Amino acid sequence: MKKLGIGLLVLAMLGIAAGLLFQEQIGKRLFAAAVETAVARDVIGDMPDGVHVALCGSGSPLPDPTRAGPCSAVIIDGKMFIVDIGGGAVRNLGLMGLNPGATEALLLTHFHSDHIDGMGELMLQRWAGGGRDAPLPVIAPEGVEVIVDGLNAAYAADVQYRIAHHGAATMSLTGAGGEAQPFSMPEGRQEMVVYEKDGIKITAFSVDHKPIAPAVGYRFDYKGRSVVFSGDTVKLPIVAKICNGCDLLVHEVLNAEMVGTLETALEKVGRKRLVKIMADIPDYHTTPVEAAQTASAAEAKMLVLSHIVPALPLDYLDAYFMQGVNSAYDGPTVLGKDGMLFSLPANKDSIEQGDLL
């Protein structure tokens, strides 16, 4: 019996060793296959003519395991425009198969930290992955110059390291960093065109996010299709006016009742600073019902809610967050999640939905 037990032990050990050997070989093959698939993936190149909107970040400053900071990608004719760039959004772009090197321009709605804290990474990844010989255009209200200059200074040493390592032919000095392209609204006006090229028109419009000023939203137009981003704002008639039957309205939202629950819980444990913050933030955001009312007044074809406050780590919470929305707007409403894709084929009326994550 003793010899039999030793024999079984030896066989078990040999089996484990063989298993480890095969595991290594299988792992090697799986990795090689996954790399080939990932490298060959060309989401942007495979997109048909039209306007495509991808949510690279649908969250807010509050921690959310399922959402990166605010970020939307608009892909038109092989060009990618990024609207705001929150923390974690650039990594999402990579996971979604959207090469940051394809970024034509970054547009900022305002300068709250959660809307700009991914800028440095976007500049780096666009430079490294895009073979660019000119910096990233950053289109934003006046004041963006200080932010871009600061990031360029912060990344100056890193730029030199990478050129020294990979060579100037691979990492051109002239393509590093960003270039501020500030704008200000003409006196007496609330909107202006900030980009117009190759049939793509981008219009900025003023919103109300006091005390943060300036703050804007953006409308994209191309071949009969249109998308409007509200930016951070209270409920405002200009958003409906600018949309005016737009195909897609991407609107920021905050559920005031849920934030109130957070405030009460924080009060009970004596976290007074956070209590004050929770009490303050509803007065410069839009509730889901208010966003739905705006979409209804605008006759938007579809409403997408993004910049979700508070965090919704469980899908089970979605219905509570969205309560009252269907009564305020009879069109399709989507609670935004990272990776969502909305495609508007050129010169058509359809809106196709997909998922890149």
PERA-V875560 format. One record per residue. N is the residue number from 1. RES is the residue in one small letter. PSI is psi in degrees with one decimal (none if undefined). Layout:
n=[N | N]
res=[RES | RES]
psi=[PSI | PSI]
This chain:
n=[1 | 2 | 3 | 4 | 5 | 6 | 7 | 8 | 9 | 10 | 11 | 12 | 13 | 14 | 15 | 16 | 17 | 18 | 19 | 20 | 21 | 22 | 23 | 24 | 25 | 26 | 27 | 28 | 29 | 30 | 31 | 32 | 33 | 34 | 35 | 36 | 37 | 38 | 39 | 40 | 41 | 42 | 43 | 44 | 45 | 46 | 47 | 48 | 49 | 50 | 51 | 52 | 53 | 54 | 55 | 56 | 57 | 58 | 59 | 60 | 61 | 62 | 63 | 64 | 65 | 66 | 67 | 68 | 69 | 70 | 71 | 72 | 73 | 74 | 75 | 76 | 77 | 78 | 79 | 80 | 81 | 82 | 83 | 84 | 85 | 86 | 87 | 88 | 89 | 90 | 91 | 92 | 93 | 94 | 95 | 96 | 97 | 98 | 99 | 100 | 101 | 102 | 103 | 104 | 105 | 106 | 107 | 108 | 109 | 110 | 111 | 112 | 113 | 114 | 115 | 116 | 117 | 118 | 119 | 120 | 121 | 122 | 123 | 124 | 125 | 126 | 127 | 128 | 129 | 130 | 131 | 132 | 133 | 134 | 135 | 136 | 137 | 138 | 139 | 140 | 141 | 142 | 143 | 144 | 145 | 146 | 147 | 148 | 149 | 150 | 151 | 152 | 153 | 154 | 155 | 156 | 157 | 158 | 159 | 160 | 161 | 162 | 163 | 164 | 165 | 166 | 167 | 168 | 169 | 170 | 171 | 172 | 173 | 174 | 175 | 176 | 177 | 178 | 179 | 180 | 181 | 182 | 183 | 184 | 185 | 186 | 187 | 188 | 189 | 190 | 191 | 192 | 193 | 194 | 195 | 196 | 197 | 198 | 199 | 200 | 201 | 202 | 203 | 204 | 205 | 206 | 207 | 208 | 209 | 210 | 211 | 212 | 213 | 214 | 215 | 216 | 217 | 218 | 219 | 220 | 221 | 222 | 223 | 224 | 225 | 226 | 227 | 228 | 229 | 230 | 231 | 232 | 233 | 234 | 235 | 236 | 237 | 238 | 239 | 240 | 241 | 242 | 243 | 244 | 245 | 246 | 247 | 248 | 249 | 250 | 251 | 252 | 253 | 254 | 255 | 256 | 257 | 258 | 259 | 260 | 261 | 262 | 263 | 264 | 265 | 266 | 267 | 268 | 269 | 270 | 271 | 272 | 273 | 274 | 275 | 276 | 277 | 278 | 279 | 280 | 281 | 282 | 283 | 284 | 285 | 286 | 287 | 288 | 289 | 290 | 291 | 292 | 293 | 294 | 295 | 296 | 297 | 298 | 299 | 300 | 301 | 302 | 303 | 304 | 305 | 306 | 307 | 308 | 309 | 310 | 311 | 312 | 313 | 314 | 315 | 316 | 317 | 318 | 319 | 320 | 321 | 322 | 323 | 324 | 325 | 326 | 327 | 328 | 329 | 330 | 331 | 332 | 333 | 334 | 335 | 336 | 337 | 338 | 339 | 340 | 341 | 342 | 343 | 344 | 345 | 346 | 347 | 348 | 349 | 350 | 351 | 352 | 353 | 354 | 355 | 356 | 357]
res=[m | k | k | l | g | i | g | l | l | v | l | a | m | l | g | i | a | a | g | l | l | f | q | e | q | i | g | k | r | l | f | a | a | a | v | e | t | a | v | a | r | d | v | i | g | d | m | p | d | g | v | h | v | a | l | c | g | s | g | s | p | l | p | d | p | t | r | a | g | p | c | s | a | v | i | i | d | g | k | m | f | i | v | d | i | g | g | g | a | v | r | n | l | g | l | m | g | l | n | p | g | a | t | e | a | l | l | l | t | h | f | h | s | d | h | i | d | g | m | g | e | l | m | l | q | r | w | a | g | g | g | r | d | a | p | l | p | v | i | a | p | e | g | v | e | v | i | v | d | g | l | n | a | a | y | a | a | d | v | q | y | r | i | a | h | h | g | a | a | t | m | s | l | t | g | a | g | g | e | a | q | p | f | s | m | p | e | g | r | q | e | m | v | v | y | e | k | d | g | i | k | i | t | a | f | s | v | d | h | k | p | i | a | p | a | v | g | y | r | f | d | y | k | g | r | s | v | v | f | s | g | d | t | v | k | l | p | i | v | a | k | i | c | n | g | c | d | l | l | v | h | e | v | l | n | a | e | m | v | g | t | l | e | t | a | l | e | k | v | g | r | k | r | l | v | k | i | m | a | d | i | p | d | y | h | t | t | p | v | e | a | a | q | t | a | s | a | a | e | a | k | m | l | v | l | s | h | i | v | p | a | l | p | l | d | y | l | d | a | y | f | m | q | g | v | n | s | a | y | d | g | p | t | v | l | g | k | d | g | m | l | f | s | l | p | a | n | k | d | s | i | e | q | g | d | l | l]
psi=[-38.7 | -44.4 | -37.1 | -40.9 | -41.7 | -39.9 | -43.3 | -39.2 | -43.6 | -43.6 | -40.6 | -43.6 | -39.9 | -38.1 | -41.2 | -44.2 | -43.1 | -39.7 | -42.5 | -40.4 | -48.2 | -36.0 | -40.7 | -44.9 | -42.3 | -43.1 | -41.1 | -44.4 | -40.8 | -42.9 | -44.9 | -41.4 | -40.9 | -40.1 | -44.9 | -41.7 | -44.6 | -42.3 | -34.9 | -14.4 | 128.0 | 76.8 | -45.8 | -44.9 | -25.3 | -5.0 | 133.8 | 168.6 | 134.0 | -162.0 | 128.8 | 128.4 | 122.2 | 134.8 | 102.5 | -7.5 | 119.3 | 13.1 | -157.1 | -170.3 | -21.1 | 137.3 | 132.1 | 114.4 | -13.5 | -3.8 | 136.0 | 173.8 | 167.7 | 126.7 | 129.4 | 138.7 | 130.9 | 117.6 | 122.8 | 121.4 | 43.5 | -3.8 | 140.1 | 126.0 | 131.4 | 126.4 | 107.6 | 154.3 | 82.1 | 169.7 | 134.5 | -10.7 | -35.3 | -38.8 | -38.1 | -41.0 | -43.8 | -43.6 | -29.2 | -5.4 | 20.5 | 102.3 | 117.8 | -22.6 | -18.9 | 1.6 | 117.7 | -40.7 | 153.4 | 130.0 | 128.8 | 136.7 | -32.5 | -176.2 | 22.4 | 145.2 | -37.7 | -8.7 | -8.2 | -3.8 | 2.7 | 7.2 | -44.7 | -43.1 | -39.4 | -43.6 | -44.2 | -48.6 | -34.6 | -42.6 | -48.5 | -39.1 | -10.0 | -8.2 | 34.6 | 144.9 | 10.0 | 147.0 | 167.5 | 121.7 | 129.9 | 102.1 | 122.3 | 165.5 | 162.5 | 141.6 | -17.3 | -22.1 | -42.2 | -40.2 | -48.1 | -43.8 | -40.7 | -42.7 | -38.9 | -39.4 | -41.0 | -33.0 | 5.5 | -44.9 | -42.6 | -41.0 | -45.1 | -38.9 | -45.7 | -35.5 | -42.3 | -34.3 | -45.3 | -14.9 | 147.7 | -24.8 | -29.3 | -41.0 | 87.1 | 129.6 | -36.3 | -13.9 | -3.7 | 154.9 | -157.2 | 163.6 | 116.5 | 134.9 | 78.0 | 154.4 | 158.7 | 143.8 | 135.7 | 148.2 | 131.3 | 3.6 | 154.0 | 2.3 | 154.4 | 150.4 | 128.0 | -9.1 | 131.6 | 110.7 | 140.1 | 37.8 | 0.6 | 125.8 | 130.8 | 124.1 | 130.0 | 146.8 | 147.9 | 139.4 | 177.3 | 105.3 | 34.7 | 139.6 | 9.7 | 119.9 | 141.3 | 158.7 | 138.6 | 165.5 | 177.1 | 145.8 | 133.1 | 134.7 | 134.8 | 122.4 | 50.7 | 2.7 | 150.0 | 143.4 | 136.2 | 133.5 | 122.7 | -27.0 | 177.9 | 125.4 | 158.2 | 170.2 | 128.8 | 131.2 | -29.9 | -27.5 | -44.5 | -38.6 | -44.0 | -38.4 | -61.1 | 60.2 | 16.5 | 157.1 | -44.8 | 125.6 | 112.9 | 109.7 | 135.9 | 151.6 | 149.0 | 126.8 | 105.3 | -34.6 | -41.7 | -38.6 | -36.6 | -36.2 | -40.9 | -44.2 | -44.7 | -42.8 | -40.1 | -34.9 | -40.0 | -31.1 | 8.2 | 23.2 | 77.4 | -36.8 | -44.7 | -31.2 | -44.9 | -42.6 | -44.8 | -32.8 | -29.0 | -39.5 | -27.3 | -20.3 | -0.4 | 27.7 | 176.5 | 136.6 | 161.4 | -40.9 | -40.7 | -38.7 | -39.1 | -40.1 | -39.1 | -44.4 | -37.8 | -47.0 | -33.0 | -13.4 | 41.1 | 145.3 | -31.9 | 142.7 | 128.2 | 122.9 | 131.2 | -176.6 | 55.5 | 121.8 | 126.8 | -174.0 | 146.6 | 79.6 | -15.4 | 133.2 | -26.2 | -22.0 | -11.5 | -44.2 | -40.3 | -44.8 | -36.8 | 5.8 | 132.7 | -11.7 | -45.1 | -25.1 | -22.7 | -20.1 | 126.0 | 4.2 | 174.8 | 133.1 | 133.8 | 127.1 | 112.6 | 139.9 | 149.1 | 136.9 | -13.5 | 143.2 | 132.4 | 120.7 | 129.7 | 94.3 | 143.1 | 137.8 | 30.8 | -178.6 | -9.9 | 153.9 | 116.2 | 138.1 | 143.4 | -173.9 | 127.4 | 1.8 | none]
